Amino acid sequence: MHPDDPNLFIEVKSKIDWPSFEVAFDSSDYAYTLGQDGRGKRTRNNSFKQSFDLRLDKDENLERLIYYSNFRGDILFICESSIGDGGAGFIARLDGRTLRLKWKRHIPAFNIGQGLLHDDSAFVTAIGFVGRVNLESGEYMWRHDDLYGPKDNAFNSFEAPEITNGVVRFVETESYHRKTLANLEVDIATGKIIKTER
């Protein structure tokens, strides 16, 4: 996939000031800010303001806003969060007009990767995890857990997914720990693993 592929979620690059932070980014006619508590604001022309809430659980903190995209006029966020020492993530869909949270789906690991839109779905990744989420319902169409290899450290994190001829390929990011990059090929429709190299 080319990094300018319109189907890729856009990475938000903002300075994070610990222990609390606020990220800011622009999307078409709007500017967004989002705090560690998952509450944010959208402004247009520095005047019109709307609030939104990603509804984090008690004691959950947004680690960083990772990626966003537009889907049928709505806003999609892929975020990484933490509760205590544990880390995980989620993908969420907000109504593009009201900013009401339509749904939010848990991603059960940290090292959240760049998402990819395909038809009415999105591919998401995290350490040892890949999945396909239906963007209408927010449900997983398929998912694969426990891919991480503690002996070989395979699938610690992933590059953006790539699609070729009905197959989605997940390749791990480069690591100085590993000489060969692990990769996984999955049938888009069925979720069946076609090939694994590690």
N, C-alpha and C positions, 0 to 999 in steps of 0.2 A: 504494500500500500504506500502511496505517496503521502508524505506528511501533510500536504495541502488537500488531501481527500476530504470532500465535504461531508462524508459519512462518519468521519472520525469526530469524537468528542473533542472539544477545544480545551487545552490545558490552561488553567488560570495560574499565572505566575505573579505572586505578590509576596512582599516581605512580611514575614510573620514575627511579631514581637511578643515573645513569651513573657509571662505565663498566659496572658490573654492576647487575642489578636482580632483583627478585622481585615478581611480581604475586600478588594474593590476591583471591578472589571466592567467593561462595556460590552454590550451586545446590541447591535443595530441602533435603535433609537433610545435605548435605555442604559442607565448606569446602575450597577448593583453593588451593595455592600452586604457582607455577611459576617456575623460574629461567632465566637467560639461556642456560644449557647444555641446556635442553629437559627437564630432570629436575624432577619435581614430586611433591607429596604430596597425599593426600586424607584429611581427618579428619572424624570425626563426634563431636559432643559433646565436642570437645577431648581425646578419648582414643584411639579406634580410628584407626590410621593405616595407609595403604597408599601405596606408592611407584609411580610410573610414569615412563616415559621416552619422549619423542617421537623419539628416535633421530636427532639432528642429525648431519650429515656432519662430517668433520674440518674444523676451523677455521670451522665455521658457528656463528653466534650468533643466538639469538632476539632480534629487534629489539623486539617487543612482542607480547603475546598480544592478538589482535584480537577474535575472536568465538568463542562456543561455543553448542552446542545439544544437545538430547537426541534420540536416534533409536532407537526400539524398545528402550529401556532402556540403550542405549550412549551414550557421550559423543563429540561431534564438536567438533574444534577447527579454526579457520582462523587461521593465524599468518603473520606476516611475518618473514623472516630475512635474514641477510647473510653473505657470505663475502668478506672484504676490502672493496673498494669496490662490489661487486655486491650487488643485492638481488633477492629472489624471495619465494616463499611456499609454503604447502602446506595441504592439508586432510587431517585424520587422523581415524580412528575407533578408539576404545578400547572394549574390553569393559566394560560398565557394572558388572560384578561383580568381575572380576579386574584390570581396568585394563591388560590385555595389549593391545598395539597390533595391531589387526586389519589395517589397511592405512594407507598414507600416500601421497598423490598430490601431485606437484610442481605448483605454479602458477608459470609461467615469467616472472614480472615482479614489480615492486614496486607500491606504492600499492594494496595489497590492500583490497578493498571488503567491504561487509556481504553475507553469503551469504543465500540464500533456499531453504528446503526446499519440494519439490514432489513428491508421491507418494514414490517410492523414490530420489529424486535431490536434488542441491543445485546451485544456480547460483552460480558464483564469478566474481569479476572482479579485474582488476589493470590497470595501465597498458597500454592497447592490447590487452587480452585479455578475452574472455568464454568461459565454458564450462559444460557440464552434466556433473556427475559422478554415476555410479551408486553409490549408497551401500551396496549389497551387495558389489560387486566392487572399488570404488575406481577403476574405469576411466572415462575420459572417454566419454560418449555422443556428444558433439560438442564442438567448440571452434573459436574464431576468433582467430587471432593477427594481429599487424601492423596493428591498427586505429588505432594512434597516428599522428597526422599531424604531422610535424616542422615543416611550414610553417604549419599552422593550430592546432597544439597540441590538436587534438581527441582526446577519449577518454583524457585524462591520468589521470582517476580517475572512479569511478562511484558514483551513489546506489544504494540497494538496488533490485534488479530488481523489476519489476512484471509480473503475469500477467493477461491479459484474453483470453478466448475462444481458448485454445490458442496464444497468442502471448506471448512474454516480451519485455519492453521494457527496454533498458538505456539510462539517461540519464546523461550525464556530470554531475559535481558542478559547482556554480557556480565561476567563476573570473573574476578581474578582467581576465584576458587576453582573454576572449572575451565578445562581446555575445550571441551565440546559443548555446544549449546543444546539443551534438551528441547524437543518439540513434540507437539501433539496434533494429530489431524482428526477432525470430527465431522461426521456427516451432518450438514446443517439441519436437515429436516427431522432425522430420527434421533440425533444426539449420540449415535453409536460411534465409539472410538474406532477409527480405521487404522491408525498407525501411531506408535509411540517410539520415540528415540530418546535415549538418555545416557 
